[in-house]
């Protein structure tokens, strides 16, 4: 049989440190489309700070609500902001899984960006499904109405496109600079300096695009890496030009912006080379 029904994408992705989870889909199917004999041991829970503010919404069974199997952002917030103190509250229990997913979604919509949840709730959509003889659902088509966030999503997509275009063009600029190392070191150094400024600008855009909105974004921590190979080319040019102080300044500024590159073998080689200059 084939059915057209109301559907709701519900729940969040954050199901633990392994980033394993799913977005549930609630379907209003005809009563005879699927068995009514389903387990009803699911519940919906929230985590609250000492002031009673909800910062996490979830659904589960058993001891899930009290488990600390959450991602690094949840642990950072609970440790740094709450000193490890928070309250667990069961909002609804004795639910079927789809009921728990719908209730979870409603709570996530209510609390919005004040949550640490990685997944965000999504509103109504129409889903066409077919059901085979064994009761398996096969999704045929999905349509979702436009909403107030359409402009934001379009802007974000445009910025992501801009990020990758800038990154591509800068790599081409760097490749075109390498021949100057043999013919004009001053020009090579100047172009590498320009390329480094572009790397810093573009990576700042990338970090902004990667950061979640609201409370979660305040506690996300992304690796800060740039283009250590580019810095290495610049340092080599500056040292050949006897501009040791400029080389040290460029290295200091680079590692201040991209501290996670310090542990690379190239970074260690650069630091050792600069130390030998005195």
N, C-alpha and C positions, 0 to 999 in steps of 0.2 A: 504494500500500500504506500501511498504518498500523502504526506500531510504538510500543510502550511500553517505555521503556528507562531505565536508570540515568543520571543526569546530574550533573555537578558544575560549578557556576559557579566559574570559576577566574581567577586573574590579577588585575592591578590596573589602574586607570584611567590612572595617570600615565605618559603616553607622550611627554611633551615639554612645552616651554614654551607651546605652543598649547593645552594641556590636551585633546589629541586622543588618543583611545584607545578601548578596549572591554573589556568583561568577556567572556572566552571561555567557551564552554559545551562541556564534554566529554560526548559521547554514546556510550554503548556500544550501537551499532547492530548488527544482523545483518551478517555479512560481505558479503553480496550487496546491502546497502542503499546502498552508495556505493563509488566506485572506490577501489582500494587504491594507485593510482599517484599518490602525493602527494609533493611536495618534502620532503626531509629535511635541510634546511640550517639549521634553527633550533637555537638553543642557549639555555641558561639561565645567567645570570650573577649575581654579587653584587658589591656595592661594600663594601669593608671599611675601617675606620679603621686608623691605624698600630698599634693594639693587637690587630688581628685581629677586631674586633667588626663583624658584618654590619649595615649601616645602610640598604641598599637592595637589592631583588631585582627582576630583570627578565628578559625573554626577548626575543630578536631574531635578526637575521641580519646578516651583514657586519660593519661596525664599530660597531654599535649599543652594545655594551658599553662602548666607549671614548668614545662621544659625550658631549658636555656639554650636549646639548639636553634639559635638564630644567627643572622649574619653579623659581620663586624660592625656595621652601623648601629644596630640594636645594642650590642655590647658596649660600644663606645659611649652611647648616650646614657645607658643605665649606669655605667661606671663613672664617667666624668660629670654628668649633670645630676644624677640621682644618688650617687654614692652607693649604688647597689640596692637601693630601697625602692620597691614598687609594689603595687597591689594587683592581684588577679581577681577579676570578677566574671562570673558566668552570667551572660545576659539571657540566653535561651538554651534549653536542653531538650533531650528526647526528640531530636529532629532527624528527618531523613537528610541525606547529604545535600540534595538540591535545595531543601529548605534552609539548611545551614549556610549554603553558598549565597542564597538570596538575602538572608538576614545579615550576613557578613558584608555584602555589598551595600546594603542600606546604611549600615553603620559607617562604612568607609566614605560613602557620599556625604553623610552628616558631618563627619570630622575633617574630611578633606586633607589639606596640606599640613594639618597639625599632627599627622601620623608619620610613623617611621616606615610603614609598609612600602615595599618596593613597587608592587603592583598597584595600579590605580583603578577605581571602579569605572565601568562603562555602562552607558544607558541602553535603552531598548533597541532592538533590531528585529528584522523579519528573517526567519530561516526556513528554507524549504528542505525537508528531509524525506528520505524514503526508509521504510522499515522492512527488512527481509523476513523470511519465514521464521528465523531464529530470534527475532526481536532486536537485531542489531541496527542501530541508527547510522544512516549514511547521509552526510551533509551534501546537498545538491547546490544550493546557492545561499548567499547571505547578502542582505542589504541593510544599511544603517543610515538613519536620517542625519542631515547636517546639523551641527550645533554651534554654540558660541565659541568653541575651541578651534573651529576650522581655520580661522585666521592665524591663530597661534601656531598650529601645526604646520601651516604653509610657510610661515616665517622661519620656523625652526628648520624645515627642510631646506629652505633657501640658504640659511646660514651653514648648514652641514655641507651643502654643495660648494659654498664659498670656501669652507675650510679645506676640502679636498683639492679644489682648484688651486688655491694658494700654495698648498703643500707640493702639488705637482709642478707648478711653475717655478717654485724656489729650488726644487731639485734640479730642474733643467738649467737654472741660472748658475747653480754650483758647478754642474758638469761643464758648462761653458767657460767657467772661470779657471779651471785646472790648467789649460794650456798657457795661461798668463804666468804661471809659476816659473816657466822656463824663459820667458821673454821680458816680463815686466812685473817684478815682485811687488812694487808699490801698488799697482793696479789690482793685482791678485789679492793683496791684503785688504784693500779698500772694499773690493767686491765681497770678500768673505765676511767683513764686518757688517755690510749691508744685509747679507744673507742671514747672519745671526740675529739681527734685529727682526727680520721677517719671521724667523723660527719662533722667537719669543712672543711676537704678536699673534701668530697663528696658534701656538699651543695654548695661550691664554683663552682664545676663542674656543678651542677644543675642550678645555676644562669646563668652561661655562656651559657648553652644550651638553656635556656628560653629566653635569650636576643636576640632581633631582630638585624640583621646586619644594618650598616649604621647609618643615622641620628636618626631614631626611637629608636635604642638601646641606644643612648646617653641620652635619656630622659625617658626611662622606669624605673619604680621604683617597685621592687619586695619586698614583705614582707620577712624579714630576721629572720627566725625561725630555731632552731636546734632541740635538744632533751632535753627539760627541765627536763623530768623525769630522764634521765641519769645524768644530773648535780646534781639533788637532791640526787641520790644514792651515788655519789662521795662525796658530802658535808657531808652526814651522816657518811660515813666511816672515812673521815678525822677528823671530830670532835670527834668521838669515840677514835681516835688515838691521841687526844690532839694536832692536827696539825691545829690549828685555823687560823694561818697566811696563810698556804697553801690553806685552804678552801676559805678564802677571795680572794686570788690571782686567784684561779680557777674561782670563781664567777665573778670577775671583767673582766677577759679575755673572759669568755663566753658571758656576756652581751654586751661587746664591739663588739663581732662578730655577736651576734643575739639579737639586741636591741628590736625587736618586741615581744620577749618572756617576757620582763619585766612586762607586764601588766597581766600576767597569775597568777592565785591563787597560783600555785606552786612556782613561782618566788618570790611572796610577802612573802610566808612562809619561803623561803630560806633567804631572806634579813632580816627578823625579827629575825630568828635564829642566824644569824651572828652578828647582832647588840647586842644581849644578851651576846655574848662572850667577848665583850669589845674591 
